[in-house]
Amino acid sequence: MLDFLNQHVILLKVILTIGTTAATIILLYYNFRTNQIASKTLKQLKGAREKEFCPYLILEVVFASRYNDMVINLVIKNNGKSPAHDIQLNIDQDLSIWNSLISEEKFTFKDMTMSQMIEMLPPGDHYSEWLDRMDLFFKNNETPRLTGNLQYKDEAGNSYEFPVDINLEPYKYRVTMRDKGWVDLAQTLDNFKRELSTANMMRPR
């Protein structure tokens, strides 16, 4: 046995060297893969944390009562946790606005301050602008949807875009029902006045 080992000592050294080298390569590979996975996980966690604290803007159509009229407003809200910068709202439709103003001039969305760049909107804050009286807005705008995009940046200069796609039909239906309700109320009052007048005429004197 010893004679065999002595005769093949060089071969055994080569085999041991190859085995050690192979084991080292395997360990290095698994170490590389472990570091790669850890790096990817850290990158994902960093990205998730950045998203958690980034600005998040949305556009809403909001109705409010003003001077006994229902008015329609466009509202940009920052629901994120950091300020939004260089805010630009783009609307595809050429909206007719401010028709309730006593003016012969025709106004569109491009006349609104909101159509220009808004420098900054803090977290939890909003920017609102009046469009028109509710009934006049739908009378002068037949578009069933409001589409476009809302572009903005965070404090690091990263760009974001919120797609705008608002269905206006439900709001238009509310206007129709409200107007119909006023017509029904006026007709009911008119009928009541007629019945009251008839009853007074038939009352014995």
Helices and strands as residue ranges (DSSP letters): H 2-7, H 9-52, E 57-66, E 69-78, E 84-91, E 96-97, E 107-108, G 109-111, G 113-115, E 118-121, E 126-133, H 134-140, E 145-153, E 159-167, H 169-202
